[in-house]
Amino acid sequence: CFPVRKALFEKAPDWYDEKIYSLTRAEFYDQISDFAAGVVVGDMEQEHQSGDGNDGNDEATTSALQAQTKERILQYLIPPMQPGGNFPLEAKSSLGSNPTDDENAIFPYTRQVVKFQRKRGVHVTPTCFFNGIEQGQISSSWSRKEWDDFLNRALQ
């Protein structure tokens, strides 16, 4: 999951409103799942790459793996009663119930995080917690170096 998060942050401007505002929900899900699948498959190939630089996968295998991964990601994004919706079984068991026709498998997790933070007095961003402690010095304008410095100090 970390490679996808990292790639999303690196490509964040591609996902800002100005770029996706005119997309339908289905078009956005298609684009974001394609992007995430490419990152996941690329990361898997990089991890399995042999010392000679040959990972053993040809383009057709990579393409098929990316298509399978994209379909798996879409299971979490497309609400089950919508065309193409297929709510994953592990999400049903972890949520304890089926979603409504308008919820995807990610929405209930997001709701849990929002409720947890609101109980702690967080109603807007950027409010950042590290190890459960609010970090008021963190700013949304921090550079990568500032984040690296903070995390290196915190993890020592």
PyMOL commands that set and color helices and strands:
alter all, ss='L'
color gray80, all
select helices_A, chain A and resi 2-10+12-15+17-20+25-48+59-77+89-95+107-119+144-154
alter helices_A, ss='H'
color red, helices_A
select strands_A, chain A and resi 129-130+133-134
alter strands_A, ss='S'
color yellow, strands_A
deselect
rebuild
show_as cartoon
